[in-house]
Amino acid sequence: MQQLSKRPAFELGQIVATPGALAALKKAGQQPGEFLTRHVNREWGDLSDEDRKENDYSLEHGFRLLSAYRTHAGDKLWIITESDRSVTTLCYPKNIRPNDFEKKEKKRNEHNDGRK
């Protein structure tokens, strides 16, 4: 029987991970590919409906993409693909500064203002 493969929704680029993310994966006995596969197939994980819509918009208009998951051990794990799709980072959210996403919001708002 032939298996159908899902075509990725976007390119991941270079894949990197923070030490915190690697530690969370090791603690849970899980591999990055499990989460990366979900991310690249638009399975955004533990996001609100508004954030899911934001990702869909960002995918269409070339902005940064964010997915949020929990490992089997209950730790949060984020996956962020940059707007130019050159890099995808697995992050442990406790290591992320609150203003890291301000640039995305500003860029998206500037784009929306020109869309009227």
N, C-alpha and C positions, 0 to 999 in steps of 0.2 A: 504494500500500500504506500502510495506517495504522500509525503508530508508536505503541507503547505507552510511556507515560511512567511512571516510577516515582514514587510519592508519597513525599515526604520523611518520614522517621521522626519528625522534630521540627522546631521552628522554630529558625532561627539567630539571630534578633534582629538587632541592629546588628552589622555586620561591621567589625572593626578589625584592624590588623596592626602589629606592632612593627617598628622600623627594621631590625633584624636579619633578620626574616622576609622583608621586602621585598627586602633585599639578596641573600638566598639565592635567592629566586625570580628576581630579575633575572640573577644569575650563571648559573642553570640555564636561563634562557630559558623559564620556565614561568609560568602564570597562576594566581592564587589559586583560581579557579573549579574547576580540575581537582581540587584537594584538598578544597575545600568540598563538592563533589558527592559525593565518596566518603564524607566524614564524615557528611553528612546522610542518606546511604543505609546507614548502619551498617557501612560498610567501614572498620573501625578502623585498618587499616594495620599497622605494625610493633609490635604489642602481644603480650604473652604471652597464653596461654589464660586465665589468671587475670584479667588486666586486661580482656580482652574480656568475660568474665563480669561483672566489676565494672561495665563500661559498660552491659551489658544490664540489670543490676540498677538502676543509676543512672538509666537511661532510664525504667524502670517506676516508680521511686519519686521522681523529681524531683531528682536530684543532678547535680553537674557531670559533663560528658562530656569525655573526652580521646581524641584520635587522634594517632598518630605516623606520620610518613611520611619518606621520603628523596627529595630532589630528584634530577634527572638528574645533577647535579654531586656527589651524595653527601652533601649537607648534611641534617641532621635538621631537620624542621619539625613543630611540634605545633599542633594545633587544639583549642581549649578552648571549650566552650559552657557558660555559667554555668547554675546550677541553675534559675533562673527563666526561662531561655531568652531573656533580654533582650539578651545580647551573646555573640558568638563572636569569639575572638581567635586570629589566626595568630601563632605565637611561634617564635622561634629559641631552642631549649632552653638554650643557653649563657647566655642573659640571664635565666633563671628562677632564683629563689632556692629552695633545697631545702624551706623551710617553707611555700611557697605552696600546697601541697596538704594540709597538716596539717588545715586547717579542714574539708575534704571528708571526710577519714578520720574525724575526730572526730564530725561530724554523722551519717555513715553508721553508726558504731558505736553512737551513742546511739539511732538508729532501730532497729538490730538488737536491742539490749538490750530494747526495748519490744515486740518481735515474738514473744518466747518462746512 
